[in-house]
Every structure is written in C-alpha cells, then in structure tokens.
Amino acid sequence: MSHPSSWNEEEFAHFAPHPRFGQRPRRTGLNPQTNFFSGVYLHWHSPEDCRVSNTAITAKTDKQRQPTVAVTHYYDVKRLCRDCKRPFLFFAVEQAYWYEELQLPLEADCVRCTDCRSNARELSSIRTEYESLVTQEALSLEESVTLVQHGLRLVEEQIFGKKVLQRLAAQLNQIAEPLQQTSATTYESLRTQMQCLQLADYPNP
Ligand SMILES: [Zn+2]
C-alpha cells in the first residue's frame, strides 16, 4: 500500500449499503484538518470521530447556499440511522450534491440510511393519498380498498392509532359484501391484517 490508512474495509462490512455508493468509504487520499489560518473549514456535523480519514473531497464553496462560514472539504462520515439504528456512511460526494447541487443549507444533516429515507418518502406519499381519499364523499370500491390498505399500513407504522383503526374497520365492513364478490382474497388479507392490528397495543390515539 502506498500510504497507510487508519481504517480497514472490515469495519464497514455491516454498514447499511447505499444503492449507488455501496457501504465502503471512497478513498481519495485527501485528509485536511481544520485549520483556520490556512482556511480549512470542516462541517460542524462532521467531527473527527465520525470522519473517515483519507476520504475528503474539495468543496465548491461558491455554490453553497449563503453559508455563514463555508465548508471547504467534505469527508465520508459515519452515521447511525435514526430509524433502523444501522450504521451507514454519509458520503462526501452526497454532501457535495446536497449542499451544492440541491442547495440545501449546511444545517441539513443526513440522519437516515437510504432504505429508511425511501421508506419515509413512500409513507409520506401514502399518507397524502390516504388523507385525500378520507375527505372524498363517495368512494368507488377500488378507492375504498386503497383507503383501507393505506390506512392499515400507516397504523402498522404507528403513524396512526386506534381511532383510525376503528374507522378502517367500519370502512371494511361497509365494502365487505361487494369486495368478497370481486376479490375474496383481498378481503381476507385485509381482514387478517386488521385483526392482527386490533390485537396489538397502540400508544397513540
Ligand atoms: Zn435505516
């Protein structure tokens, strides 16, 4: 090896993989340390213990969105996912994309692995669709099924609680007959899922 590194590949074997960058750090050999006199400013959310050495890239400070103090280099940094608790890397190249292309403020930090981020996005779109269906007066059978499916998923994820579950049970009762005729298996699977959730204990109302 041309230069020794302070990390080995094995350390990252259990990291949640990024669909594009994988789970191993991207070695660049660049390893600047904060030095105000030579103008090196690292991100406040990238303290030394979470930086992976020799992975820094140079930032385009003029592209960052009105920073109080521009960040001059990004490192691959170790994070613990807020949702699934797995460690993952917030890659230097992702940070460049966030702060320079997407123009996110430097305050924005990555707290979820990519799996949980896409799960969060999926849930938010499910919730939007659910909430629009709930306000509609007359629903088709298909829309009612979607409403119950989305509602159950949101209860499962503990976004909604018992009250919504009761409403969904009533909704499923209402469409029981026509649904059994068109798709008995859909009805059965919704009813089973509903019963499992009714037996569970939910903290939120
Ligand atoms: Zn996660």
Boltz pocket constraint, residues with backbone or C-beta under 6 A from the ligand:
constraints:
  - pocket:
      binder: B
      contacts: [[A, 16], [A, 81], [A, 82], [A, 83], [A, 84], [A, 85], [A, 86], [A, 112], [A, 113], [A, 114], [A, 115], [A, 116], [A, 117]]
      max_distance: 6.0
